[in-house]
Amino acid sequence: MPRPTAAQFAYGSATVVVTTLALLLLFRTESGIGIAAVGTTALALGLLVAVRLPLPRHRGAEGSGRAATADAAARTRHALEGVGTRERVAAGRSQAQAPADKHSLRR
């Protein structure tokens, strides 16, 4: 079971406090059973709010979504360009189409 996040704690706690105050003011109860019922209701509602709060997405080894998209686009662009002889052959170009001087820095 995953651990609750800080947001889940905050929203759950705030819900319990606000619900308790609202119910106590609304029903103006002074008996012990009424206060226990209000507290139990507030705790149940706070737990429901904390559990239903969406969990953050897990970041993979690539980082956040925007960085991951940029990395994937760069890898795709690099693969399509075909930097060296191996890449040109893998992309379907023959050795005859490759430049004569394989080790030249100029293209």
MMTF fields as JSON, N, C-alpha, C and O atoms, coordinates in Angstrom:
{
  "mmtfVersion": "1.0.0",
  "mmtfProducer": "UNKNOWN",
  "numBonds": 427,
  "numAtoms": 428,
  "numGroups": 107,
  "numChains": 1,
  "numModels": 1,
  "chainsPerModel": [1],
  "groupsPerChain": [107],
  "chainIdList": ["A"],
  "bondAtomList": [4, 2, 8, 6, 12, 10, 16, 14, 20, 18, 24, 22, 28, 26, 32, 30, 36, 34, 40, 38, 44, 42, 48, 46, 52, 50, 56, 54, 60, 58, 64, 62, 68, 66, 72, 70, 76, 74, 80, 78, 84, 82, 88, 86, 92, 90, 96, 94, 100, 98, 104, 102, 108, 106, 112, 110, 116, 114, 120, 118, 124, 122, 128, 126, 132, 130, 136, 134, 140, 138, 144, 142, 148, 146, 152, 150, 156, 154, 160, 158, 164, 162, 168, 166, 172, 170, 176, 174, 180, 178, 184, 182, 188, 186, 192, 190, 196, 194, 200, 198, 204, 202, 208, 206, 212, 210, 216, 214, 220, 218, 224, 222, 228, 226, 232, 230, 236, 234, 240, 238, 244, 242, 248, 246, 252, 250, 256, 254, 260, 258, 264, 262, 268, 266, 272, 270, 276, 274, 280, 278, 284, 282, 288, 286, 292, 290, 296, 294, 300, 298, 304, 302, 308, 306, 312, 310, 316, 314, 320, 318, 324, 322, 328, 326, 332, 330, 336, 334, 340, 338, 344, 342, 348, 346, 352, 350, 356, 354, 360, 358, 364, 362, 368, 366, 372, 370, 376, 374, 380, 378, 384, 382, 388, 386, 392, 390, 396, 394, 400, 398, 404, 402, 408, 406, 412, 410, 416, 414, 420, 418, 424, 422],
  "bondOrderList": [1, 1, 1, 1, 1, 1, 1, 1, 1, 1, 1, 1, 1, 1, 1, 1, 1, 1, 1, 1, 1, 1, 1, 1, 1, 1, 1, 1, 1, 1, 1, 1, 1, 1, 1, 1, 1, 1, 1, 1, 1, 1, 1, 1, 1, 1, 1, 1, 1, 1, 1, 1, 1, 1, 1, 1, 1, 1, 1, 1, 1, 1, 1, 1, 1, 1, 1, 1, 1, 1, 1, 1, 1, 1, 1, 1, 1, 1, 1, 1, 1, 1, 1, 1, 1, 1, 1, 1, 1, 1, 1, 1, 1, 1, 1, 1, 1, 1, 1, 1, 1, 1, 1, 1, 1, 1],
  "groupList": [{"groupName": "MET", "atomNameList": ["N", "CA", "C", "O"], "elementList": ["N", "C", "C", "O"], "formalChargeList": [0, 0, 0, 0], "bondAtomList": [1, 0, 2, 1, 3, 2], "bondOrderList": [1, 1, 2], "singleLetterCode": "M", "chemCompType": "L-PEPTIDE LINKING"}, {"groupName": "PRO", "atomNameList": ["N", "CA", "C", "O"], "elementList": ["N", "C", "C", "O"], "formalChargeList": [0, 0, 0, 0], "bondAtomList": [1, 0, 2, 1, 3, 2], "bondOrderList": [1, 1, 2], "singleLetterCode": "P", "chemCompType": "L-PEPTIDE LINKING"}, {"groupName": "ARG", "atomNameList": ["N", "CA", "C", "O"], "elementList": ["N", "C", "C", "O"], "formalChargeList": [0, 0, 0, 0], "bondAtomList": [1, 0, 2, 1, 3, 2], "bondOrderList": [1, 1, 2], "singleLetterCode": "R", "chemCompType": "L-PEPTIDE LINKING"}, {"groupName": "THR", "atomNameList": ["N", "CA", "C", "O"], "elementList": ["N", "C", "C", "O"], "formalChargeList": [0, 0, 0, 0], "bondAtomList": [1, 0, 2, 1, 3, 2], "bondOrderList": [1, 1, 2], "singleLetterCode": "T", "chemCompType": "L-PEPTIDE LINKING"}, {"groupName": "ALA", "atomNameList": ["N", "CA", "C", "O"], "elementList": ["N", "C", "C", "O"], "formalChargeList": [0, 0, 0, 0], "bondAtomList": [1, 0, 2, 1, 3, 2], "bondOrderList": [1, 1, 2], "singleLetterCode": "A", "chemCompType": "L-PEPTIDE LINKING"}, {"groupName": "GLN", "atomNameList": ["N", "CA", "C", "O"], "elementList": ["N", "C", "C", "O"], "formalChargeList": [0, 0, 0, 0], "bondAtomList": [1, 0, 2, 1, 3, 2], "bondOrderList": [1, 1, 2], "singleLetterCode": "Q", "chemCompType": "L-PEPTIDE LINKING"}, {"groupName": "PHE", "atomNameList": ["N", "CA", "C", "O"], "elementList": ["N", "C", "C", "O"], "formalChargeList": [0, 0, 0, 0], "bondAtomList": [1, 0, 2, 1, 3, 2], "bondOrderList": [1, 1, 2], "singleLetterCode": "F", "chemCompType": "L-PEPTIDE LINKING"}, {"groupName": "TYR", "atomNameList": ["N", "CA", "C", "O"], "elementList": ["N", "C", "C", "O"], "formalChargeList": [0, 0, 0, 0], "bondAtomList": [1, 0, 2, 1, 3, 2], "bondOrderList": [1, 1, 2], "singleLetterCode": "Y", "chemCompType": "L-PEPTIDE LINKING"}, {"groupName": "GLY", "atomNameList": ["N", "CA", "C", "O"], "elementList": ["N", "C", "C", "O"], "formalChargeList": [0, 0, 0, 0], "bondAtomList": [1, 0, 2, 1, 3, 2], "bondOrderList": [1, 1, 2], "singleLetterCode": "G", "chemCompType": "PEPTIDE LINKING"}, {"groupName": "SER", "atomNameList": ["N", "CA", "C", "O"], "elementList": ["N", "C", "C", "O"], "formalChargeList": [0, 0, 0, 0], "bondAtomList": [1, 0, 2, 1, 3, 2], "bondOrderList": [1, 1, 2], "singleLetterCode": "S", "chemCompType": "L-PEPTIDE LINKING"}, {"groupName": "VAL", "atomNameList": ["N", "CA", "C", "O"], "elementList": ["N", "C", "C", "O"], "formalChargeList": [0, 0, 0, 0], "bondAtomList": [1, 0, 2, 1, 3, 2], "bondOrderList": [1, 1, 2], "singleLetterCode": "V", "chemCompType": "L-PEPTIDE LINKING"}, {"groupName": "LEU", "atomNameList": ["N", "CA", "C", "O"], "elementList": ["N", "C", "C", "O"], "formalChargeList": [0, 0, 0, 0], "bondAtomList": [1, 0, 2, 1, 3, 2], "bondOrderList": [1, 1, 2], "singleLetterCode": "L", "chemCompType": "L-PEPTIDE LINKING"}, {"groupName": "GLU", "atomNameList": ["N", "CA", "C", "O"], "elementList": ["N", "C", "C", "O"], "formalChargeList": [0, 0, 0, 0], "bondAtomList": [1, 0, 2, 1, 3, 2], "bondOrderList": [1, 1, 2], "singleLetterCode": "E", "chemCompType": "L-PEPTIDE LINKING"}, {"groupName": "ILE", "atomNameList": ["N", "CA", "C", "O"], "elementList": ["N", "C", "C", "O"], "formalChargeList": [0, 0, 0, 0], "bondAtomList": [1, 0, 2, 1, 3, 2], "bondOrderList": [1, 1, 2], "singleLetterCode": "I", "chemCompType": "L-PEPTIDE LINKING"}, {"groupName": "HIS", "atomNameList": ["N", "CA", "C", "O"], "elementList": ["N", "C", "C", "O"], "formalChargeList": [0, 0, 0, 0], "bondAtomList": [1, 0, 2, 1, 3, 2], "bondOrderList": [1, 1, 2], "singleLetterCode": "H", "chemCompType": "L-PEPTIDE LINKING"}, {"groupName": "ASP", "atomNameList": ["N", "CA", "C", "O"], "elementList": ["N", "C", "C", "O"], "formalChargeList": [0, 0, 0, 0], "bondAtomList": [1, 0, 2, 1, 3, 2], "bondOrderList": [1, 1, 2], "singleLetterCode": "D", "chemCompType": "L-PEPTIDE LINKING"}, {"groupName": "LYS", "atomNameList": ["N", "CA", "C", "O"], "elementList": ["N", "C", "C", "O"], "formalChargeList": [0, 0, 0, 0], "bondAtomList": [1, 0, 2, 1, 3, 2], "bondOrderList": [1, 1, 2], "singleLetterCode": "K", "chemCompType": "L-PEPTIDE LINKING"}],
  "groupTypeList": [0, 1, 2, 1, 3, 4, 4, 5, 6, 4, 7, 8, 9, 4, 3, 10, 10, 10, 3, 3, 11, 4, 11, 11, 11, 11, 6, 2, 3, 12, 9, 8, 13, 8, 13, 4, 4, 10, 8, 3, 3, 4, 11, 4, 11, 8, 11, 11, 10, 4, 10, 2, 11, 1, 11, 1, 2, 14, 2, 8, 4, 12, 8, 9, 8, 2, 4, 4, 3, 4, 15, 4, 4, 4, 2, 3, 2, 14, 4, 11, 12, 8, 10, 8, 3, 2, 12, 2, 10, 4, 4, 8, 2, 9, 5, 4, 5, 4, 1, 4, 15, 16, 14, 9, 11, 2, 2],
  "groupIdList": [1, 2, 3, 4, 5, 6, 7, 8, 9, 10, 11, 12, 13, 14, 15, 16, 17, 18, 19, 20, 21, 22, 23, 24, 25, 26, 27, 28, 29, 30, 31, 32, 33, 34, 35, 36, 37, 38, 39, 40, 41, 42, 43, 44, 45, 46, 47, 48, 49, 50, 51, 52, 53, 54, 55, 56, 57, 58, 59, 60, 61, 62, 63, 64, 65, 66, 67, 68, 69, 70, 71, 72, 73, 74, 75, 76, 77, 78, 79, 80, 81, 82, 83, 84, 85, 86, 87, 88, 89, 90, 91, 92, 93, 94, 95, 96, 97, 98, 99, 100, 101, 102, 103, 104, 105, 106, 107],
  "secStructList": [7, 7, 7, 7, 7, 2, 2, 2, 2, 2, 2, 2, 2, 2, 2, 2, 2, 2, 2, 2, 2, 2, 2, 2, 2, 2, 2, 7, 7, 7, 1, 2, 2, 2, 2, 2, 2, 2, 2, 2, 2, 2, 2, 2, 2, 2, 2, 2, 2, 2, 2, 2, 1, 7, 7, 7, 7, 7, 7, 5, 6, 6, 5, 1, 2, 2, 2, 2, 2, 2, 2, 2, 2, 2, 2, 2, 2, 2, 2, 2, 2, 7, 7, 1, 2, 2, 2, 2, 2, 2, 6, 6, 7, 7, 4, 4, 4, 1, 7, 1, 7, 6, 6, 7, 1, 7, 7],
  "xCoordList": [0.845, 0.0, 0.897, 1.794, 0.658, 1.506, 1.253, 0.163, 2.287, 2.161, 1.378, 1.458, 0.618, -0.142, 0.806, 1.848, 0.425, 1.232, 0.879, -0.082, 1.662, 1.404, 0.067, -0.64, -0.279, -1.553, -2.722, -3.726, -2.594, -3.651, -3.835, -4.963, -2.721, -2.808, -3.48, -4.355, -3.072, -3.584, -5.083, -5.854, -5.491, -6.909, -7.772, -8.867, -7.284, -8.034, -8.192, -9.281, -7.105, -7.168, -8.063, -8.856, -7.937, -8.784, -10.256, -11.117, -10.543, -11.925, -12.479, -13.622, -11.666, -12.118, -12.414, -13.458, -11.525, -11.703, -12.926, -13.767, -13.022, -14.133, -15.463, -16.449, -15.501, -16.741, -17.163, -18.344, -16.213, -16.537, -17.135, -18.17, -16.484, -17.004, -18.384, -19.283, -18.545, -19.825, -20.943, -22.031, -20.684, -21.724, -22.049, -23.211, -21.03, -21.29, -22.101, -22.992, -21.799, -22.566, -23.961, -24.914, -24.081, -25.371, -26.352, -27.514, -25.894, -26.781, -26.813, -27.703, -25.881, -25.812, -25.98, -26.734, -25.259, -25.352, -24.452, -23.367, -24.929, -24.149, -23.964, -23.217, -24.633, -24.52, -23.26, -22.734, -22.806, -21.602, -21.802, -20.893, -22.987, -23.266, -23.319, -22.83, -23.896, -23.962, -22.584, -22.292, -21.738, -20.378, -19.581, -18.806, -19.765, -19.092, -19.563, -18.756, -20.853, -21.392, -20.829, -20.471, -20.754, -20.192, -18.718, -18.272, -17.966, -16.546, -16.331, -15.446, -17.145, -17.024, -17.367, -16.688, -18.42, -18.803, -17.702, -17.379, -17.135, -16.066, -14.827, -14.202, -14.467, -13.307, -13.544, -12.649, -14.762, -15.074, -15.012, -14.477, -15.548, -15.51, -14.072, -13.694, -13.281, -11.876, -11.09, -10.265, -11.343, -10.68, -11.086, -10.251, -12.371, -12.854, -12.202, -11.8, -12.095, -11.463, -9.991, -9.495, -9.291, -7.864, -7.634, -6.676, -8.491, -8.307, -8.656, -8.022, -9.662, -10.109, -9.241, -9.395, -8.341, -7.457, -6.547, -5.942, -6.421, -5.576, -4.113, -3.579, -3.482, -2.076, -1.205, -1.593, -0.03, 0.863, 1.376, 1.526, 1.642, 2.193, 3.64, 4.389, 4.02, 5.401, 6.3, 5.993, 7.398, 8.368, 9.272, 9.767, 9.476, 10.373, 11.814, 12.121, 12.684, 14.097, 14.338, 15.391, 13.352, 13.547, 13.141, 13.463, 12.466, 12.102, 10.66, 9.809, 10.386, 9.008, 8.5, 9.264, 7.215, 6.575, 7.139, 7.384, 7.354, 7.857, 9.28, 9.608, 10.128, 11.499, 11.515, 12.319, 10.629, 10.565, 10.136, 10.656, 9.189, 8.744, 9.867, 10.056, 10.617, 11.731, 12.818, 13.401, 13.102, 14.104, 13.675, 14.488, 12.419, 11.916, 11.973, 12.316, 11.643, 11.699, 13.137, 13.394, 14.072, 15.479, 15.993, 16.727, 15.613, 16.04, 15.468, 16.163, 14.209, 13.579, 14.247, 14.531, 14.5, 15.145, 16.544, 16.945, 17.282, 18.627, 18.589, 19.431, 17.612, 17.514, 17.152, 17.625, 16.312, 15.9, 16.997, 17.098, 17.821, 18.887, 19.98, 20.55, 20.281, 21.328, 22.69, 23.122, 23.365, 24.599, 25.763, 26.49, 25.958, 27.127, 26.756, 25.603, 27.754, 27.55, 26.563, 25.701, 26.671, 25.754, 24.308, 23.418, 24.086, 22.734, 22.212, 21.035, 23.079, 22.639, 22.279, 21.294, 23.065, 22.777, 21.484, 20.654, 21.311, 20.103, 18.874, 17.777, 19.049, 17.927, 17.63, 16.686, 18.398, 18.127, 19.016, 18.816, 19.981, 20.897, 22.049, 22.485, 22.524, 23.619, 24.961, 25.047, 26.009, 27.356, 27.808, 28.626, 27.29, 27.682, 27.189, 27.829, 26.104, 25.581, 26.293, 26.153, 27.047, 27.786, 28.951, 29.461, 29.383, 30.525, 31.784, 31.942, 32.67, 33.889, 34.788, 35.336, 34.939, 35.776, 34.894, 34.228, 34.887, 34.006, 34.359, 33.5, 35.629, 36.09, 36.17, 36.71, 35.664, 35.696, 34.666, 33.577, 35.019, 34.107, 33.153, 32.104, 33.536, 32.686, 31.679, 31.959, 30.546, 29.521, 29.047, 28.188],
  "yCoordList": [-1.17, 0.0, 1.242, 1.354, 2.183, 3.375, 4.295, 4.326, 5.033, 5.977, 7.203, 7.613, 7.791, 9.004, 10.171, 10.305, 10.996, 12.167, 13.319, 13.243, 14.378, 15.562, 16.197, 16.71, 16.166, 16.731, 15.942, 16.528, 14.617, 13.802, 14.108, 14.212, 14.251, 14.627, 15.994, 16.165, 16.949, 18.309, 18.369, 18.923, 17.8, 17.848, 17.048, 17.482, 15.886, 15.081, 15.791, 15.815, 16.373, 17.091, 18.314, 18.567, 19.069, 20.255, 19.864, 20.56, 18.773, 18.302, 17.922, 18.244, 17.236, 16.842, 18.072, 18.133, 19.04, 20.237, 21.034, 21.4, 21.304, 22.116, 21.395, 22.016, 20.092, 19.335, 19.302, 19.46, 19.099, 19.069, 20.395, 20.419, 21.488, 22.807, 23.064, 23.557, 22.727, 22.973, 22.151, 22.671, 20.878, 20.03, 20.436, 20.416, 20.802, 21.235, 22.524, 22.675, 23.457, 24.702, 24.48, 25.141, 23.559, 23.311, 22.614, 23.011, 21.585, 20.804, 21.301, 20.912, 22.134, 22.689, 21.603, 21.752, 20.526, 19.4, 19.637, 20.207, 19.188, 19.304, 17.959, 17.852, 16.932, 15.605, 14.898, 15.193, 13.984, 13.224, 12.348, 12.203, 11.761, 10.895, 11.728, 11.286, 12.907, 13.783, 14.235, 14.268, 14.582, 15.012, 13.846, 14.032, 12.652, 11.463, 11.164, 10.786, 11.328, 11.092, 12.108, 11.756, 13.37, 14.415, 14.124, 14.236, 13.755, 13.449, 12.247, 12.26, 11.21, 10.019, 10.344, 9.894, 11.124, 11.522, 12.352, 12.145, 13.282, 14.129, 13.303, 13.525, 12.352, 11.496, 10.638, 10.466, 10.102, 9.283, 10.115, 9.658, 11.322, 12.194, 12.616, 12.661, 12.922, 13.275, 12.128, 12.338, 10.917, 9.739, 9.53, 9.208, 9.715, 9.57, 10.586, 10.243, 11.822, 12.866, 12.541, 12.7, 12.09, 11.787, 10.599, 10.596, 9.603, 8.413, 8.693, 8.158, 9.53, 9.81, 10.835, 11.03, 11.489, 12.467, 11.761, 10.751, 12.252, 11.558, 11.536, 12.533, 10.388, 10.24, 10.85, 10.86, 11.363, 11.905, 10.789, 9.647, 11.134, 10.15, 9.903, 10.818, 8.639, 8.289, 8.689, 8.435, 9.31, 9.686, 8.506, 7.852, 8.249, 7.168, 7.635, 8.678, 6.888, 7.245, 8.485, 9.116, 8.839, 9.96, 11.3, 12.339, 11.319, 12.575, 12.931, 12.054, 14.217, 14.669, 14.453, 14.098, 14.667, 14.415, 15.256, 14.739, 16.554, 17.427, 17.04, 17.017, 16.736, 16.321, 14.966, 14.742, 14.062, 12.746, 12.867, 12.153, 13.767, 13.963, 14.535, 14.117, 15.494, 16.08, 15.046, 15.014, 14.196, 13.148, 12.148, 11.727, 11.766, 10.8, 11.399, 10.701, 12.679, 13.331, 13.417, 13.219, 13.711, 13.786, 12.42, 12.32, 11.362, 10.013, 9.624, 9.026, 9.957, 9.63, 10.395, 9.824, 11.683, 12.5, 11.966, 11.896, 11.593, 11.063, 9.747, 9.509, 8.902, 7.612, 7.794, 7.046, 8.791, 8.999, 9.644, 9.379, 10.486, 11.157, 10.185, 10.334, 9.205, 8.251, 8.924, 9.422, 8.951, 9.705, 9.025, 9.68, 7.74, 7.065, 6.021, 5.919, 5.246, 4.235, 3.177, 2.763, 2.737, 1.729, 2.199, 1.447, 3.443, 3.966, 4.074, 3.809, 4.465, 4.558, 3.187, 3.045, 2.175, 0.818, 0.33, -0.29, 0.603, 0.172, 0.88, 0.322, 2.102, 2.858, 2.461, 2.987, 1.555, 1.077, 1.683, 1.391, 2.504, 3.071, 2.114, 1.452, 2.038, 1.108, 1.753, 2.96, 0.928, 1.429, 2.321, 3.219, 2.083, 2.89, 4.328, 5.248, 4.533, 5.876, 6.623, 7.84, 5.91, 6.539, 7.326, 6.959, 8.376, 9.152, 8.29, 7.341, 8.634, 7.856, 7.917, 6.899, 9.1, 9.257, 9.072, 10.014, 7.871, 7.556, 8.338, 8.595, 8.72, 9.336, 10.857, 11.496, 11.423, 12.869, 13.515, 12.979, 14.648, 15.373, 16.231, 16.661, 16.476, 17.269, 16.363, 15.192, 16.893, 16.109, 16.874, 16.397],
  "zCoordList": [0.0, 0.0, 0.0, 0.835, -0.939, -0.994, 0.199, 0.771, 0.549, 1.662, 1.221, 0.063, 2.146, 1.788, 1.525, 2.166, 0.58, 0.25, 1.18, 1.946, 1.103, 1.924, 1.55, 2.418, 0.276, -0.164, 0.426, 0.83, 0.477, 1.048, 2.537, 3.019, 3.26, 4.672, 4.833, 5.682, 4.025, 4.153, 3.851, 4.634, 2.721, 2.357, 3.337, 3.694, 3.769, 4.728, 6.053, 6.625, 6.547, 7.83, 7.753, 8.659, 6.675, 6.508, 6.42, 6.959, 5.754, 5.652, 7.018, 7.345, 7.813, 9.152, 10.0, 10.65, 10.005, 10.845, 10.397, 11.218, 9.091, 8.588, 8.784, 9.18, 8.512, 8.684, 10.149, 10.459, 11.042, 12.469, 12.924, 13.589, 12.567, 12.952, 12.351, 13.032, 11.072, 10.414, 11.043, 11.286, 11.307, 11.893, 13.33, 13.734, 14.097, 15.474, 15.506, 16.341, 14.601, 14.542, 13.977, 14.389, 13.042, 12.407, 13.35, 13.439, 14.047, 14.903, 16.352, 17.108, 16.747, 18.106, 19.173, 20.135, 18.964, 19.899, 21.108, 20.996, 22.257, 23.487, 24.162, 25.134, 23.662, 24.276, 23.787, 22.713, 24.581, 24.227, 23.009, 22.191, 22.879, 21.729, 20.446, 19.406, 20.504, 19.328, 18.88, 17.685, 19.842, 19.516, 18.933, 17.995, 19.483, 18.947, 17.526, 16.677, 17.258, 15.911, 14.919, 13.795, 15.342, 14.483, 14.203, 13.061, 15.226, 15.048, 14.135, 13.28, 14.32, 13.476, 12.027, 11.104, 11.833, 10.475, 9.816, 8.646, 10.564, 10.021, 9.681, 8.644, 10.544, 10.253, 9.011, 8.184, 8.891, 7.714, 6.438, 5.428, 6.473, 5.307, 4.971, 3.8, 5.992, 5.762, 5.153, 4.264, 5.628, 5.06, 3.611, 2.766, 3.324, 1.95, 1.022, -0.09, 1.468, 0.649, 0.415, -0.701, 1.447, 1.313, 0.386, -0.387, 0.453, -0.385, -1.842, -2.752, -2.059, -3.43, -4.141, -5.347, -3.437, -4.054, -5.038, -4.678, -6.284, -7.255, -6.823, -6.338, -7.006, -6.663, -7.747, -8.915, -7.383, -8.406, -9.301, -8.867, -10.55, -11.473, -11.142, -10.802, -11.25, -10.947, -12.095, -13.26, -11.762, -12.788, -13.064, -12.146, -14.318, -14.701, -14.677, -14.099, -15.288, -15.325, -16.174, -16.074, -17.02, -17.923, -17.318, -17.894, -16.211, -15.576, -15.84, -15.989, -15.898, -16.035, -17.451, -18.349, -17.641, -18.927, -20.05, -21.14, -19.811, -20.863, -21.261, -22.447, -20.275, -20.571, -21.269, -22.173, -20.853, -21.475, -22.933, -23.791, -23.224, -24.592, -25.445, -26.587, -24.894, -25.636, -25.887, -26.971, -24.893, -25.065, -26.121, -26.944, -26.109, -27.088, -28.491, -29.445, -28.628, -29.939, -30.439, -31.626, -29.542, -29.941, -30.376, -31.359, -29.649, -30.039, -31.39, -32.212, -31.625, -32.904, -34.033, -35.086, -33.825, -34.849, -35.152, -36.313, -34.114, -34.286, -35.072, -35.938, -34.761, -35.446, -36.916, -37.772, -37.209, -38.588, -39.421, -40.619, -38.805, -39.545, -39.964, -41.045, -39.144, -39.472, -39.474, -40.514, -38.363, -38.234, -38.936, -39.683, -38.717, -39.277, -40.314, -40.733, -40.721, -41.738, -41.28, -42.055, -40.05, -39.543, -39.618, -40.016, -39.235, -39.258, -40.689, -40.937, -41.643, -43.038, -43.578, -44.303, -43.236, -43.694, -43.048, -43.713, -41.765, -41.077, -41.63, -41.616, -42.117, -42.669, -44.102, -44.692, -44.681, -46.03, -47.097, -48.276, -46.748, -47.736, -47.941, -46.999, -49.104, -49.39, -49.072, -48.843, -49.061, -48.826, -49.982, -49.785, -51.171, -52.328, -52.176, -52.685, -51.51, -51.318, -50.193, -50.072, -49.381, -48.295, -48.872, -49.93, -48.229, -48.723, -48.784, -48.015, -49.703, -49.906, -48.677, -48.254, -48.108, -46.937, -45.696, -45.266, -45.123, -44.001, -42.756, -41.912, -42.637, -41.399, -41.49, -40.587, -42.518, -42.67, -41.748, -41.54, -41.214, -40.36, -41.198, -40.717, -42.469, -43.352, -44.043, -44.303, -44.327, -45.051, -46.225, -46.967]
}
